[in-house]
Amino acid sequence: MLKKRLKSYDYSILVVYLLVSIFGLIMVYSASMVTAIQLYDLSSTYFFYRQLINLLIAIVAFAFAAIIPYKKLKSTGFIQLIFFGSIVVLMFVLFMGSNVNNATSWLRVGVRNIQPAEFVKLGTIIYLSAVYAKKQPYINDFNKGVIPPIVFLVFVTFLIVLQPDLGTAAIVFSTGMLIVFCSGMNWKNLGRLLLLGAIFIAIFSPLILWKHDDIFTEERMGRLYSFRDPFKYEVDEGLQLVNSYLALGSGGWSGVGLGKSIQKLGFLPEAHTDFIMAIIAEELGVFGVVFVILSLGYLILKGFYIGMKSKDPFGSLLAFGISGMIGIQMFINLGGVSGMIPITGVTLPFISYGGSSLFILSLSLGLLMNISSYANLEHERNIKSTIENKKSR
């Protein structure tokens, strides 16, 4: 059985994952070495070694998620743990979290900060996939089959908005809605759901803004204004976007050379996190950008293919959710770096510096490889069964 299982894995996922993660590690070093010295008076390799540790831990998480029987994740006990755990940890963050970059999104655990919302992203995907898989016999019953899981989705999104972490909230909610749309409900219920969502936003948005007017601070509104005309605000709110444009425009086809970026010399804030793609474009040019987009694009499309191939409703929805999460996060990051959408502080998957994000993304990708393995084994069994039936006739 072990031999069959090893043969059933889609190792292209592993290869692309390692390539893009190692590439990210190299770029984190290149983008952060000046920042470590100038801003923190640390060794130029400080962020590199921390990210190396993050990557090693993430690879172990990937391997673990690829090996365990993923269907055990839909057990009632585990789903209840996700449900209550997500709510409790997010509420704990609101009262006891650490403030970083004007957002109370972090918890101090020992010597490290972790971002619980990153764990909630995957938890929400598992929860919604499991619940809607179980509700397949009555998925078109709007009150019983559709609404209950969405109440959970809206509530955890609301708690993340209160941190406030609008970028992560957008990823959680959008990924959750993608799972809802892929759950198999009819178009009538989808229309009712959209109408209900519009009514909910119209009623509760003014209340949220009235009770929590700090969500849209002067800094965040400045980001919105600078998105429209960054050069008008280039000395303050538009600083990141203007310098991102300079980095993107100066790279050309082949870039200025690895390690030779000008913008990372204190001009572009968060060069090794949110804006690492700008440094990639400057140092490696179009070729570096294309490599990242094609690599992440491959993982996203592979995930949707696995979701369509899997005959297990839970595995299928889980694959769609994981792929959607990576794709949405990639779009929000690249949209902010390029000025297509306002900056939200979302990292580039597998590339940007950050332990919580890399760990959860690696865990998610391991689950994707796991689902692919079971789908391939099931496909092989079906082929053998069909051949045997033909021979017996």
C-alpha positions as CSV (number, residue, x, y, z in Angstrom):
1,M,0.0,0.0,0.0
2,L,2.9,2.4,0.9
3,K,4.5,1.7,-2.5
4,K,1.3,2.5,-4.3
5,R,0.8,5.6,-2.3
6,L,4.3,6.9,-3.1
7,K,3.7,6.3,-6.8
8,S,0.4,8.1,-6.7
9,Y,1.8,11.5,-5.6
10,D,2.0,14.3,-8.0
11,Y,5.6,15.2,-7.5
12,S,5.4,18.2,-9.8
13,I,3.7,20.0,-6.9
14,L,6.6,19.2,-4.6
15,V,9.2,20.3,-7.2
16,V,7.5,23.7,-8.0
17,Y,6.9,24.3,-4.3
18,L,10.6,23.7,-3.4
19,L,11.8,25.8,-6.4
20,V,9.6,28.8,-5.6
21,S,10.3,28.6,-1.9
22,I,14.1,28.5,-2.3
23,F,13.8,31.3,-4.8
24,G,11.9,33.3,-2.2
25,L,14.5,32.6,0.4
26,I,17.2,34.0,-1.9
27,M,15.1,37.0,-2.7
28,V,14.4,37.6,1.0
29,Y,18.1,37.7,1.6
30,S,18.7,40.1,-1.3
31,A,15.8,42.4,-0.4
32,S,16.5,42.5,3.4
33,M,20.2,42.7,3.9
34,V,20.4,46.5,3.8
35,T,17.2,46.9,5.9
36,A,18.6,44.7,8.6
37,I,21.7,46.8,8.8
38,Q,20.2,50.3,8.4
39,L,17.0,50.0,10.4
40,Y,17.8,47.4,13.0
41,D,21.6,47.4,13.3
42,L,21.6,43.7,12.7
43,S,23.7,41.3,10.6
44,S,22.8,41.4,6.9
45,T,21.9,37.7,7.1
46,Y,19.4,38.2,10.0
47,F,16.2,37.9,8.0
48,F,17.7,35.2,5.8
49,Y,18.5,32.8,8.6
50,R,15.1,33.5,10.2
51,Q,13.4,32.7,6.9
52,L,15.6,29.6,6.5
53,I,14.3,28.3,9.8
54,N,10.7,29.2,8.7
55,L,11.2,27.3,5.5
56,L,12.6,24.2,7.2
57,I,9.6,24.1,9.6
58,A,7.3,24.7,6.6
59,I,8.8,21.8,4.7
60,V,8.1,19.5,7.6
61,A,4.5,20.8,7.7
62,F,4.2,20.1,4.0
63,A,5.4,16.5,4.4
64,F,3.1,15.9,7.3
65,A,0.1,17.2,5.5
66,A,0.9,15.2,2.4
67,I,1.1,11.9,4.4
68,I,-1.8,12.0,6.8
69,P,-5.2,10.7,5.5
70,Y,-6.8,14.0,4.7
71,K,-10.4,12.6,5.1
72,K,-9.8,12.5,8.9
73,L,-9.9,16.3,8.9
74,K,-13.6,16.2,8.3
75,S,-14.3,14.4,11.6
76,T,-16.9,16.0,13.8
77,G,-14.4,16.6,16.7
78,F,-11.9,18.4,14.4
79,I,-14.5,20.5,12.8
80,Q,-15.8,21.6,16.1
81,L,-12.2,22.4,17.2
82,I,-11.8,24.7,14.1
83,F,-15.2,26.3,14.7
84,F,-14.6,27.3,18.4
85,G,-10.8,27.6,18.1
86,S,-11.0,30.1,15.3
87,I,-13.5,32.3,17.2
88,V,-11.6,32.1,20.5
89,V,-8.2,32.8,19.1
90,L,-9.4,35.8,17.0
91,M,-11.2,37.3,20.0
92,F,-8.0,36.7,22.1
93,V,-6.0,38.6,19.5
94,L,-8.4,41.6,19.8
95,F,-7.8,41.9,23.5
96,M,-4.3,40.5,24.0
97,G,-2.6,40.9,20.6
98,S,0.5,42.8,19.7
99,N,0.2,45.9,17.6
100,V,2.4,45.8,14.5
101,N,2.1,48.4,11.7
102,N,-1.1,49.8,13.3
103,A,-2.9,46.4,13.3
104,T,-3.5,44.2,16.3
105,S,-3.0,41.0,14.4
106,W,-0.2,39.2,16.2
107,L,0.3,37.1,19.3
108,R,3.7,36.9,21.1
109,V,4.6,33.2,21.6
110,G,8.0,32.9,23.2
111,V,10.5,34.9,21.1
112,R,8.3,34.9,18.0
113,N,5.2,36.6,16.8
114,I,2.6,34.5,15.1
115,Q,-0.4,35.7,13.1
116,P,-3.5,33.7,14.1
117,A,-5.5,34.9,11.1
118,E,-3.2,32.9,8.9
119,F,-4.2,29.7,10.6
120,V,-7.8,30.8,10.5
121,K,-7.5,31.0,6.7
122,L,-6.8,27.3,6.3
123,G,-9.2,26.4,9.2
124,T,-12.0,28.2,7.4
125,I,-11.3,26.3,4.2
126,I,-11.3,22.9,6.0
127,Y,-14.5,23.8,8.0
128,L,-16.5,25.0,5.0
129,S,-15.3,22.1,2.8
130,A,-16.3,19.5,5.4
131,V,-19.7,21.1,6.3
132,Y,-20.8,21.5,2.7
133,A,-19.5,18.0,1.8
134,K,-21.8,16.6,4.5
135,K,-24.7,18.8,3.4
136,Q,-24.6,17.5,-0.2
137,P,-27.9,15.6,0.1
138,Y,-29.8,18.8,1.0
139,I,-27.4,21.4,-0.5
140,N,-30.3,23.2,-2.2
141,D,-32.2,23.7,1.1
142,F,-31.3,27.4,1.6
143,N,-32.0,27.6,5.3
144,K,-30.6,24.3,6.3
145,G,-27.9,23.6,3.7
146,V,-26.6,27.0,2.7
147,I,-26.8,29.6,5.5
148,P,-25.4,28.0,8.7
149,P,-21.7,27.8,7.5
150,I,-21.9,31.3,6.0
151,V,-22.7,32.7,9.5
152,F,-19.4,31.3,10.7
153,L,-17.6,32.8,7.6
154,V,-19.1,36.2,8.1
155,F,-18.3,36.2,11.9
156,V,-14.6,35.3,11.6
157,T,-14.2,37.8,8.7
158,F,-15.7,40.4,11.0
159,L,-13.3,39.6,13.8
160,I,-10.3,39.9,11.4
161,V,-11.7,43.2,10.1
162,L,-11.7,44.5,13.7
163,Q,-8.0,43.9,14.1
164,P,-8.0,45.6,11.5
165,D,-6.5,43.4,8.8
166,L,-8.5,44.1,5.7
167,G,-6.2,42.2,3.3
168,T,-6.5,38.9,5.3
169,A,-10.2,39.5,5.8
170,A,-10.7,39.8,2.1
171,I,-8.8,36.6,1.4
172,V,-10.8,34.6,4.1
173,F,-14.1,35.9,2.9
174,S,-13.4,35.6,-0.9
175,T,-12.0,32.0,-0.5
176,G,-15.0,31.0,1.6
177,M,-17.4,32.3,-1.0
178,L,-15.5,30.4,-3.7
179,I,-16.1,27.2,-1.7
180,V,-19.8,28.2,-1.4
181,F,-20.1,28.7,-5.1
182,C,-18.4,25.4,-5.8
183,S,-20.5,23.5,-3.3
184,G,-23.1,22.5,-5.9
185,M,-26.1,24.7,-4.9
186,N,-28.4,25.9,-7.6
187,W,-28.4,29.3,-9.2
188,K,-31.5,30.3,-7.4
189,N,-29.9,29.9,-4.0
190,L,-26.7,31.7,-5.2
191,G,-28.9,34.6,-6.3
192,R,-30.6,34.7,-2.9
193,L,-27.2,34.5,-1.2
194,L,-25.9,37.5,-3.1
195,L,-29.0,39.5,-2.4
196,L,-28.8,38.7,1.3
197,G,-25.1,39.7,1.3
198,A,-25.9,43.1,-0.2
199,I,-28.6,43.7,2.4
200,F,-26.2,42.7,5.2
201,I,-23.5,45.1,3.9
202,A,-26.0,47.9,3.5
203,I,-27.3,47.5,7.1
204,F,-24.2,46.7,9.1
205,S,-21.5,48.6,7.4
206,P,-22.6,52.0,8.9
207,L,-22.8,50.4,12.3
208,I,-19.3,48.9,12.1
209,L,-17.8,52.2,10.9
210,W,-19.6,54.1,13.7
211,K,-18.5,51.7,16.5
212,H,-15.0,51.2,15.0
213,D,-14.0,54.4,13.2
214,D,-10.4,53.4,13.7
215,I,-10.7,50.9,10.9
216,F,-10.3,53.6,8.3
217,T,-7.5,55.6,9.9
218,E,-5.9,58.6,8.2
219,E,-3.0,56.2,7.1
220,R,-5.4,53.7,5.5
221,M,-7.4,56.5,3.8
222,G,-4.1,57.9,2.6
223,R,-3.3,54.5,1.0
224,L,-6.7,54.8,-0.9
225,Y,-6.0,58.3,-2.0
226,S,-2.4,57.4,-3.1
227,F,-3.7,54.5,-5.0
228,R,-5.5,56.9,-7.3
229,D,-2.6,59.4,-7.6
230,P,0.6,58.1,-5.9
231,F,2.8,60.9,-7.2
232,K,0.6,63.5,-5.5
233,Y,1.4,61.9,-2.1
234,E,4.9,60.6,-3.0
235,V,6.5,61.9,0.3
236,D,4.1,60.1,2.6
237,E,1.2,57.7,1.7
238,G,2.3,57.3,-1.9
239,L,6.0,56.6,-1.0
240,Q,5.7,52.8,-1.3
241,L,3.8,52.8,-4.6
242,V,6.0,55.4,-6.3
243,N,9.2,53.5,-5.3
244,S,7.6,50.3,-6.4
245,Y,7.0,51.8,-9.8
246,L,10.6,52.9,-10.0
247,A,11.7,49.4,-9.1
248,L,9.3,47.8,-11.6
249,G,10.3,50.2,-14.4
250,S,14.1,50.0,-13.9
251,G,14.4,46.2,-14.2
252,G,13.8,45.8,-17.9
253,W,14.0,42.3,-19.4
254,S,16.9,40.9,-17.4
255,G,17.1,43.3,-14.4
256,V,20.0,45.2,-12.9
257,G,21.4,42.0,-11.4
258,L,20.8,39.9,-8.2
259,G,21.6,41.9,-5.1
260,K,22.0,45.2,-7.0
261,S,18.6,46.8,-6.3
262,I,18.7,50.6,-5.6
263,Q,15.2,50.7,-4.1
264,K,16.0,48.3,-1.3
265,L,18.6,50.8,0.0
266,G,16.0,52.4,2.3
267,F,13.8,53.9,-0.4
268,L,11.1,51.1,-0.6
269,P,9.6,50.2,2.8
270,E,8.8,46.5,3.4
271,A,11.0,45.5,0.5
272,H,11.4,41.9,1.8
273,T,7.7,41.4,2.7
274,D,4.8,43.0,0.9
275,F,6.9,44.6,-1.9
276,I,9.3,41.8,-2.6
277,M,8.0,41.5,-6.2
278,A,9.2,45.0,-6.9
279,I,12.7,44.0,-5.9
280,I,12.4,40.8,-8.0
281,A,11.4,42.9,-11.0
282,E,14.3,45.4,-10.4
283,E,17.0,42.8,-9.9
284,L,15.9,40.0,-12.3
285,G,13.6,41.9,-14.7
286,V,10.7,40.4,-16.6
287,F,12.3,36.9,-16.4
288,G,12.1,36.9,-12.6
289,V,8.5,38.2,-12.6
290,V,7.4,35.6,-15.2
291,F,9.1,32.8,-13.2
292,V,7.1,33.7,-10.0
293,I,3.8,34.1,-11.9
294,L,4.2,30.9,-13.8
295,S,5.2,28.9,-10.8
296,L,2.4,30.2,-8.6
297,G,0.0,30.0,-11.6
298,Y,0.9,26.3,-12.0
299,L,0.2,25.5,-8.4
300,I,-3.2,27.3,-8.6
301,L,-4.3,25.6,-11.8
302,K,-3.0,22.2,-10.6
303,G,-5.2,22.7,-7.5
304,F,-8.3,23.4,-9.5
305,Y,-7.5,20.4,-11.7
306,I,-7.2,18.2,-8.6
307,G,-10.5,19.6,-7.3
308,M,-12.3,18.7,-10.6
309,K,-10.6,15.2,-10.7
310,S,-11.4,14.2,-7.1
311,K,-14.7,12.3,-6.7
312,D,-14.7,13.0,-2.9
313,P,-16.8,16.2,-2.2
314,F,-14.7,17.1,0.8
315,G,-11.4,16.7,-1.1
316,S,-12.8,18.5,-4.1
317,L,-13.9,21.5,-2.1
318,L,-10.7,21.5,-0.1
319,A,-8.6,21.6,-3.3
320,F,-10.8,24.5,-4.7
321,G,-10.4,26.4,-1.5
322,I,-6.6,26.0,-1.2
323,S,-6.1,27.0,-4.8
324,G,-8.4,29.9,-4.5
325,M,-6.7,31.1,-1.3
326,I,-3.2,31.1,-3.0
327,G,-4.7,32.8,-6.2
328,I,-6.5,35.5,-4.3
329,Q,-3.5,36.2,-2.1
330,M,-1.3,36.4,-5.1
331,F,-3.7,38.8,-6.9
332,I,-4.0,41.1,-3.9
333,N,-0.3,41.3,-3.4
334,L,0.6,41.9,-7.1
335,G,-2.3,44.2,-7.4
336,G,-1.0,46.4,-4.6
337,V,2.6,46.3,-5.9
338,S,1.5,47.3,-9.4
339,G,-1.0,49.9,-8.3
340,M,-4.0,48.0,-9.7
341,I,-5.7,47.9,-6.2
342,P,-5.0,49.7,-2.9
343,I,-2.2,48.4,-0.8
344,T,-3.4,46.0,1.9
345,G,-0.2,44.6,3.4
346,V,-0.7,41.0,2.0
347,T,2.4,38.9,1.4
348,L,3.3,37.2,-1.8
349,P,2.8,33.4,-1.4
350,F,5.9,31.4,-0.7
351,I,8.2,34.4,-1.6
352,S,7.7,37.1,1.0
353,Y,9.4,37.0,4.4
354,G,7.1,35.6,7.1
355,G,6.8,32.5,9.2
356,S,3.0,32.1,9.7
357,S,2.2,32.7,6.1
358,L,4.8,30.3,4.8
359,F,3.8,27.6,7.3
360,I,0.1,27.7,6.5
361,L,0.7,27.9,2.7
362,S,3.1,24.9,2.9
363,L,0.6,23.0,5.0
364,S,-2.2,23.8,2.5
365,L,0.0,22.7,-0.5
366,G,0.8,19.4,1.3
367,L,-2.9,18.8,1.7
368,L,-3.4,19.5,-2.0
369,M,-0.7,16.9,-2.9
370,N,-2.5,14.5,-0.5
371,I,-5.8,15.0,-2.2
372,S,-4.1,14.4,-5.6
373,S,-2.7,11.1,-4.3
374,Y,-6.1,9.7,-3.3
375,A,-7.7,11.0,-6.5
376,N,-5.0,9.2,-8.6
377,L,-5.5,6.0,-6.6
378,E,-9.2,6.2,-7.0
379,H,-8.8,6.8,-10.8
380,E,-6.5,3.8,-11.1
381,R,-9.0,1.6,-9.2
382,N,-11.8,2.7,-11.5
383,I,-9.7,1.9,-14.6
384,K,-8.9,-1.6,-13.3
385,S,-12.5,-2.2,-12.4
386,T,-13.6,-1.1,-15.9
387,I,-11.1,-3.5,-17.5
388,E,-12.1,-6.4,-15.3
389,N,-15.7,-5.8,-16.1
390,K,-15.0,-5.9,-19.8
391,K,-13.0,-9.1,-19.5
392,S,-15.8,-10.8,-17.5
393,R,-18.4,-10.1,-20.2
